[in-house]
């Protein structure tokens, strides 16, 4: 009997066909997983900014706000003027004069970059917390993130109660 070193052509072709089928079936599922991961990361960054601002307001005993950047330019820490400016990124600052805009001389605490991917966001231009960690502005706040090329439940609703607590609800794609 002769010893064989290697594979026959038929074995190689069958292996390639099986691998091709597995890739064809797996890649669409992988795209959905990646999109969900991106949506989760974006939402977590925003909730982190809100929690950071609330904690800083209690720690410092003063108003602290988080607001949408007016542009994606690095180092530009001015509040934006429209509801979708959150897509430029956001930053937290001590709101010493209580006007919920980052004026010159106010202590800018931390900045978050623009999220990656294609999304839209509906939200107030800034969200402020007082020294007790409660939300300023007379009521609960809501932020809605909607993703293009959405599948499953990638859209998110973030709610902030008057006591300053945040909650996230996954929403189905429409």
Beta strands, then each sheet from edge to edge (+ up, - down):
strand 1: 64-68
strand 2: 90-94
strand 3: 108-112
strand 4: 119-122
strand 5: 126-129
strand 6: 141-147
strand 7: 155-160
strand 8: 166-171
sheet 1: 3+ 2- 1+ 5-
sheet 2: 4+ 6- 7+ 8-
end
